[in-house]
Structure formats: C-alpha cells, structure tokens
Amino acid sequence: MTETAETRPRISARLAGIAESATLAVDAKAKALKAAGRPVIGLGAGEPDFPTPSYIVDAAVAAAQDPVNHRYSPAGGLPVLKEAIAAKTLRDSGYEISPGSVLVTNGGKQAVFQAFASIVDPGDEVLLPSPYWTTYPEAITLAGGVPVAVFAGAERGYKVDVDLLEAARSNRTKVLVLCSPSNPTGAVYTPEETERIGRWALEHGIWVVTDEIYEHLVYGDAEFTPVLRVVPELADTTIVLNGVAKTYAMTGWRVGWLVGPTDVVKAATNFQSHLTSNVANVSQRAALAAVSGDLSAVADMRTAFDRRRRLVVDLLRGIDGVEVPEPKGAFYAYPSVEGLLGRTFRGRTPQTSAELAALVLEEVEVAVVPGEAFGPSGFLRLSYATSDENLTEAVGRMAELLG
C-alpha cells in the first residue's frame, strides 16, 4: 500500500514513543486534586520543600537589575560560572577539571539528553542499572541507543555489581549509567563498589555517564564517591552530570551541567547552540552564588531530610507485607510491596504496583509513584522531601488501608 499524506502518522515515531514523565504526572495529578479541595498528600515529586537560600535569591535579584544579563551570553555557559563549577568540583569531588570541560545546561535533564546524544549512535547499547530514574531510558532511546536494564532488587539493596553488569555486556555495549546516590531507591555505592565497577568499565572500554546530582544528600555512614576520584583513568571516557536543583533547593531555576572530555563538551555545546542557546543569565548568576558559597544551608536541609528518612522508614516497616531497604542518600524511600499484591483491600485486589498506587490515591488520597515508572512492578517510590507531619499522616493513611 502506498503511503499518502492522509495515512502518514501525524507525530514522528521518535516522539510518539516517548512516555510522559511518570513522576511529574503523579505530582500534577496530586496538585490538581488538591486544588479541587481534596486533602491529597503528594509524595511523588523529587524536589526539596525548602525555599532557595536567601543569598542565592539576592544574587538573582541583583542580576536581574544589571543590563549585562539582559542579553545573549555564550551558549555553553557564563565563563565565571564554568570556573566556579571547576572550583566546586575540586572542593566537593576531589579532582581537578578545567572550565573548558564544563557545559552549563537548562537543568539536569538537558545534561542527561545531551550526554547520550553526544556519544550514542543507533544500535549502541547502554547498560542501565534498574530501578532507574524514569528519564534515562527515554533519553537513551531518543539518541538512538538501546537501554539494557540490569535489575538489582531489594535483597541486593538495589545495587548492581560487576557480575550482573558482565552478564548484560555484549559487543554492542558502549555506555554504563551510574547514579549514586540513587533516584529512585536512595541507594549509595561504597567507595569499593564504585571502584570495582569503574575498573570493569575501564577494562572493557565502556563509557560511564555518572549522575551525581544528589552528591550532598548522604546519611549515616554512607559516603558519596565520585567515580573519577577512585578511577581517574576513566577521565577520557566519562561524562559527569550535576546541577543545583537538589543540593540548593533550586528545581525551578533550571541550571545543570555536564563535565566531560573536551571533544564531547564541544559537540554538546554546538548542539545546545542550536537547541536552546544560553541558560537564562539570571539563573546562571543564582547558580554562581550557590556553587561559590559555603554548604551551611545545605547541611541544615540534609539534617531535616535525615530525620524524615528515619521517620518514613520506621512507619513503612510497620505495614505487614512491605520491605524497605534503608535508603542512604537522596530523599526517596523505595519499598518493595510485592507482599501486598494479590491481597484485597476495600474490595479491590491490586496485582501490580501501578494498581496499588492508584488504590492508595483513590482510597486514602496519598500520591506515590509505582515501580513501573522505574523498572519492574512490585515497588513504590515515596519522596520524603516534605514535612514530618505530612509523612506521618500519609503513611498513617496507607497503613490504615493496607495494614
């Protein structure tokens, strides 16, 4: 049959295959229900509930009043910000980079997409530890790559090891994704685990894309370990993703960055020059104040997150059928709810975590994200980036329904 204008798809196959961000969809639904007067508690969004620290806001106000910021600036980022990111990397990660190896992006998501767009060709396989952040497979697929999920369940603390990765490796494997501290699980790889994985990637000539945006949100005895600090030989085949959103409560300011080899950064910068041009200058000036300042405001937020982490884990472990590995970083709990599936609650019998999440929202008005957004069914993601009161009430409602 000959294709005609009438029979051609209206939407390109490239974009028609993209699913809406599940986390943003859950958050939007919760906010809509709340606006309609329902007492919904949203535990779906991955953003701090604190205001951006005042010194950062003050820097933005001053920047908005300076006409120099009313004009285009270099597509790859303000030179002064790139210098500050290089200094911050040495301070926080313990290794040196040059400002020329930095590209400032419109939030972390643009850094993710441009990283894969820069190094992935059609058919290249990308090893993706699962559970994974919902955006990774979409960005990989858009770049023409093939996401290869490598699952590690609750019994492994949601952490892959070299044996799992080696079993998934093929002659098409080009990239490995690392995210520690992890979204969605809160898992944090130890220095020894990170080094073993990094040396495995180095041995097999595999690129590493490492997402370090939760670097400052670690708790207890956990330690954030940059892969380039423990395996510096990977510098020529590693792209580091980061940003100000989580550390400084700046999700709405939309400033991220990637750090990588100069040829990768040049290619990604050329792409960005056509895609978006520069990140908003006022936001860049705010980010400059953030990364150049001390970490005292961050420490205060981390203390609150740590308290909430322990609270939500204790509450969830009180529900029969729920297994909760202790999250060591970020601000998420990722309980296994396989023990609840197939049981009947108020006349309904959920068989998947998506059905369970819908039940929880509809029956007790608590919004959580089902495991299907991050990999296999059988899990829920709860963000504890909200008040102690909200957490106590939300998990209390869930316990009343599911207990």
KOLBA-203986 format. One line per field, with one value per residue (C-alpha): residue number from 1; x, y, z. Coordinates in Angstrom, 1 decimal. Layout:
N
nr: c(NUM	...)
east: c(X	...)
north: c(Y	...)
up: c(Z	...)
end
This chain:
403
nr: c(1	2	3	4	5	6	7	8	9	10	11	12	13	14	15	16	17	18	19	20	21	22	23	24	25	26	27	28	29	30	31	32	33	34	35	36	37	38	39	40	41	42	43	44	45	46	47	48	49	50	51	52	53	54	55	56	57	58	59	60	61	62	63	64	65	66	67	68	69	70	71	72	73	74	75	76	77	78	79	80	81	82	83	84	85	86	87	88	89	90	91	92	93	94	95	96	97	98	99	100	101	102	103	104	105	106	107	108	109	110	111	112	113	114	115	116	117	118	119	120	121	122	123	124	125	126	127	128	129	130	131	132	133	134	135	136	137	138	139	140	141	142	143	144	145	146	147	148	149	150	151	152	153	154	155	156	157	158	159	160	161	162	163	164	165	166	167	168	169	170	171	172	173	174	175	176	177	178	179	180	181	182	183	184	185	186	187	188	189	190	191	192	193	194	195	196	197	198	199	200	201	202	203	204	205	206	207	208	209	210	211	212	213	214	215	216	217	218	219	220	221	222	223	224	225	226	227	228	229	230	231	232	233	234	235	236	237	238	239	240	241	242	243	244	245	246	247	248	249	250	251	252	253	254	255	256	257	258	259	260	261	262	263	264	265	266	267	268	269	270	271	272	273	274	275	276	277	278	279	280	281	282	283	284	285	286	287	288	289	290	291	292	293	294	295	296	297	298	299	300	301	302	303	304	305	306	307	308	309	310	311	312	313	314	315	316	317	318	319	320	321	322	323	324	325	326	327	328	329	330	331	332	333	334	335	336	337	338	339	340	341	342	343	344	345	346	347	348	349	350	351	352	353	354	355	356	357	358	359	360	361	362	363	364	365	366	367	368	369	370	371	372	373	374	375	376	377	378	379	380	381	382	383	384	385	386	387	388	389	390	391	392	393	394	395	396	397	398	399	400	401	402	403)
east: c(0.0	1.4	1.7	-0.2	-0.4	-3.6	-2.1	1.2	1.5	0.9	3.5	7.1	7.9	10.8	8.4	5.4	7.3	8.1	6.1	5.2	7.4	5.7	6.9	5.7	2.4	1.8	2.7	0.4	-2.5	-1.9	-1.8	-5.0	-6.9	-5.7	-6.7	-10.2	-10.4	-9.4	-6.9	-4.3	-0.7	1.8	4.8	5.6	7.8	11.5	12.1	13.1	10.2	12.6	12.9	16.1	18.5	18.2	21.7	21.1	17.8	19.5	22.2	19.4	17.6	20.8	21.5	18.0	18.8	22.1	21.6	24.5	22.2	19.5	21.4	22.6	25.6	27.8	25.8	28.0	27.6	29.0	32.7	32.7	30.1	32.2	35.2	33.2	31.9	35.5	36.5	33.4	34.3	37.8	36.2	33.5	34.7	38.5	39.8	40.7	38.8	39.2	36.4	36.6	35.3	32.1	28.8	26.0	22.6	18.9	18.5	19.9	17.5	19.1	22.5	21.3	19.9	22.9	25.3	23.7	23.2	26.9	28.2	25.5	24.8	21.9	22.1	24.6	23.6	23.5	23.7	21.1	21.1	17.4	15.5	16.4	15.3	12.4	14.1	17.2	15.6	13.7	16.9	18.8	16.2	15.9	19.6	19.2	20.5	19.1	18.6	19.6	18.1	20.2	18.0	19.1	16.2	15.6	17.7	20.8	19.9	19.1	22.8	24.3	27.7	30.3	28.9	25.4	26.9	29.2	26.2	24.5	27.5	27.6	29.7	27.2	27.7	29.0	27.9	27.2	24.9	25.7	23.5	24.7	23.1	20.2	16.9	14.6	16.0	18.2	21.0	24.6	27.5	30.5	33.9	35.0	31.8	32.3	35.9	35.2	32.5	34.7	37.7	35.4	34.2	37.8	38.9	36.2	36.4	32.9	31.9	30.5	27.7	27.6	24.7	25.9	23.2	22.4	26.1	25.5	22.5	24.0	23.3	24.7	27.9	27.3	29.9	29.4	32.1	32.8	33.9	36.6	38.2	38.7	39.3	40.9	42.0	38.3	38.5	38.6	35.5	33.3	30.6	29.6	26.1	25.2	23.3	22.0	18.4	18.6	21.5	20.3	16.5	16.6	14.5	12.7	15.8	16.8	20.6	22.5	25.8	27.8	31.6	33.4	36.2	36.7	35.5	32.3	31.7	32.3	29.8	27.2	27.8	27.3	24.1	22.9	23.8	21.0	18.7	18.3	21.3	22.4	20.7	18.9	21.5	19.7	19.5	23.2	24.1	22.0	23.8	27.1	26.2	25.1	28.2	30.6	29.0	29.5	27.4	25.8	22.3	22.8	23.8	20.6	18.4	20.3	19.7	15.9	16.0	17.9	15.2	12.4	14.2	14.3	10.7	9.3	11.3	10.1	6.5	6.6	8.2	5.2	3.0	2.8	4.0	6.2	10.0	12.1	15.9	17.4	17.9	21.4	21.0	18.8	15.3	13.4	12.2	11.7	9.7	9.1	5.3	5.2	3.9	0.8	0.0	-2.9	-4.4	-7.8	-8.2	-11.7	-13.0	-10.1	-7.2	-4.2	-2.0	0.7	2.3	0.6	-2.8	-1.7	-0.6	-4.0	-5.8	-3.8	-4.5	-8.2	-8.9	-6.7	-5.6	-1.9	0.1	3.1	4.9	4.6	7.7	6.7	8.0	11.5	11.6	9.8	6.5	6.3	7.7	6.6	8.7	7.9	9.6	10.3	11.1	8.0	7.2	7.3	3.5	2.8	4.8	3.2	-0.3	0.4	2.0	-0.6	-3.4	-1.6	-1.2	-4.9	-5.7	-3.1	-2.5)
north: c(0.0	3.4	5.9	9.1	12.4	11.1	7.8	9.1	9.3	12.9	12.5	11.3	7.9	9.4	11.5	9.2	6.6	8.9	8.4	11.3	11.7	9.4	11.4	14.7	13.1	11.9	15.3	17.1	14.8	15.3	19.1	19.1	17.0	19.3	22.3	20.7	20.7	17.1	16.5	14.8	14.5	14.3	12.1	11.9	14.9	14.8	18.3	19.8	21.6	24.3	27.7	28.5	30.0	33.8	34.7	32.9	34.7	38.0	37.3	36.7	39.9	41.9	40.1	40.9	44.6	44.5	45.1	42.8	39.9	41.1	39.9	36.7	35.1	32.2	29.1	26.9	28.9	32.1	31.7	32.8	30.1	27.4	28.5	28.2	24.7	23.7	25.0	23.4	20.0	20.2	21.1	18.5	15.7	15.9	16.1	18.8	19.8	22.7	25.2	24.2	20.7	22.2	22.8	24.6	23.3	24.1	21.8	18.4	16.8	18.6	17.5	13.9	14.1	15.9	13.4	10.5	12.5	13.2	9.6	7.2	6.0	4.0	0.5	1.2	-0.5	1.4	-0.6	0.9	-0.3	-0.8	0.6	3.7	7.3	7.4	9.9	7.8	5.2	7.9	10.0	6.9	5.9	9.4	9.3	6.1	3.8	0.7	0.7	-2.6	-2.7	-4.6	-5.2	-5.4	-5.9	-5.2	-8.2	-6.5	-3.1	-2.1	-2.1	-3.9	-5.4	-6.4	-9.9	-8.5	-6.0	-8.5	-10.8	-8.0	-6.8	-7.5	-6.4	-3.6	-2.2	1.3	3.1	2.4	4.7	5.2	7.2	7.3	8.5	6.9	8.2	6.3	4.0	6.1	3.5	4.7	2.7	2.3	3.5	-0.1	-0.9	2.2	1.5	-2.1	-1.0	1.8	-0.5	-3.0	-0.2	0.8	-2.7	-3.1	0.3	1.3	4.9	6.0	8.5	9.3	11.3	13.0	15.5	14.1	14.2	16.2	14.2	11.2	9.9	7.9	6.1	6.5	8.3	9.9	8.5	10.2	7.5	9.8	10.2	6.4	5.6	8.7	6.8	7.0	10.7	10.4	8.2	9.6	12.3	13.7	15.1	17.5	20.7	22.9	21.6	19.1	20.5	24.1	23.6	25.2	22.8	25.7	27.7	25.2	25.1	21.9	21.0	18.2	17.7	15.6	15.3	18.4	16.8	15.7	19.1	20.8	18.6	19.0	22.8	23.0	21.1	23.4	26.5	25.4	23.8	26.5	28.8	30.0	29.2	32.2	34.6	35.4	31.7	31.3	34.1	32.5	29.2	31.0	32.2	28.7	26.8	29.6	29.8	27.5	24.5	25.5	25.9	22.5	21.0	22.3	20.7	17.4	17.2	17.6	15.0	12.6	12.9	12.4	9.4	7.6	8.5	7.3	4.0	3.3	4.0	1.9	-1.1	-1.1	-2.2	-6.0	-7.1	-4.1	-4.5	-1.3	-1.4	1.6	4.5	6.0	9.0	11.4	11.8	8.7	5.5	2.6	-0.1	-3.5	-4.0	-7.5	-8.8	-6.7	-7.6	-10.1	-9.1	-7.5	-4.0	-2.5	-4.8	-4.3	-6.7	-4.9	-7.2	-4.6	-1.7	0.6	-0.7	-0.4	3.2	4.0	2.4	4.4	7.6	6.9	5.4	7.4	10.3	9.8	10.1	7.8	6.7	3.0	0.9	0.5	4.1	2.9	-0.7	-3.8	-3.8	-4.5	-1.3	2.2	5.4	7.8	11.2	12.3	15.9	17.1	17.9	15.4	16.0	15.1	12.0	10.8	11.5	10.0	6.7	6.5	6.6	4.0	1.7	2.1	1.0	-1.7	-3.0)
up: c(0.0	-1.0	1.9	1.4	3.3	4.8	6.0	7.2	11.0	12.3	15.1	14.4	15.6	17.5	19.7	19.6	21.5	24.5	27.6	29.9	32.9	35.4	38.4	37.0	36.0	39.6	41.0	38.6	39.4	43.1	42.8	40.6	43.2	46.0	44.0	43.7	47.5	48.2	51.1	48.9	50.2	47.4	47.8	44.1	43.3	43.6	44.9	48.2	50.0	51.3	49.7	47.8	50.3	50.5	49.5	46.2	45.6	46.4	43.8	41.3	42.1	41.7	38.4	37.1	37.6	35.7	31.9	31.1	31.9	29.6	26.5	25.0	26.6	25.5	24.7	26.8	30.0	31.6	31.9	35.5	36.3	34.5	36.5	39.7	38.8	38.2	41.7	43.3	41.6	43.2	46.6	46.6	44.4	45.0	41.5	39.0	35.9	33.5	32.9	29.2	30.2	31.5	29.7	31.6	30.6	31.2	34.2	34.7	32.2	29.3	30.5	30.5	27.0	25.5	27.2	25.4	22.2	22.1	22.4	21.4	17.9	16.6	18.0	20.7	24.0	27.3	30.5	32.8	36.5	37.5	39.3	37.3	37.0	34.6	32.2	31.4	29.0	27.2	26.6	25.5	23.1	21.6	21.0	19.0	21.7	23.3	27.0	28.6	32.1	34.8	37.7	41.3	43.8	47.5	48.6	47.0	48.3	44.8	43.8	40.8	40.8	38.3	37.8	36.9	34.5	32.9	32.3	30.5	28.4	24.7	21.7	21.3	24.8	24.7	27.9	31.6	33.6	37.3	39.7	43.3	45.5	43.5	42.3	42.9	45.5	47.7	47.4	47.7	46.4	48.7	47.5	47.0	44.9	42.8	42.1	41.1	38.7	37.3	36.7	35.0	32.7	32.0	31.3	28.6	27.1	28.2	28.6	32.0	32.4	36.1	37.6	40.8	41.4	44.9	46.0	49.2	50.3	52.1	55.6	58.4	57.4	53.7	51.6	48.2	45.9	42.5	40.1	38.7	42.1	42.6	38.9	37.4	34.3	33.2	32.6	28.8	28.7	31.5	31.5	34.9	35.3	38.0	38.9	41.6	41.8	44.7	46.7	46.9	46.6	43.1	41.0	39.3	38.4	35.7	35.9	35.4	33.8	32.3	32.6	30.1	27.6	25.5	22.3	23.9	25.5	22.2	20.4	23.1	23.1	19.4	19.8	22.6	20.5	18.1	20.6	23.4	23.3	26.7	30.0	31.4	32.7	36.0	36.8	36.0	38.3	41.0	40.4	40.6	44.1	45.1	44.0	45.2	48.7	51.7	52.4	55.7	54.2	52.6	55.9	57.5	54.8	55.0	58.7	58.1	55.3	57.5	60.2	57.7	56.2	59.5	60.2	56.9	57.0	60.5	59.5	56.4	58.1	60.4	57.4	57.0	53.6	53.0	52.8	53.0	52.4	54.3	51.8	52.4	50.1	48.1	49.6	48.5	50.1	47.7	49.5	47.9	48.0	46.4	49.7	49.3	45.7	45.3	48.6	48.9	50.3	50.5	47.9	45.4	44.7	43.1	41.0	40.2	41.9	39.4	40.6	44.2	43.7	42.1	45.0	47.6	45.8	45.3	48.7	51.1	48.9	49.1	45.8	45.3	42.1	41.1	40.4	36.7	36.2	37.2	36.1	37.3	39.1	42.8	44.3	45.2	45.4	48.2	48.3	51.9	50.8	52.7	56.3	59.2	59.6	56.0	56.2	59.4	58.1	54.6	55.8	58.5	55.9	53.9	57.0	57.8	54.2	53.8	57.3)
end
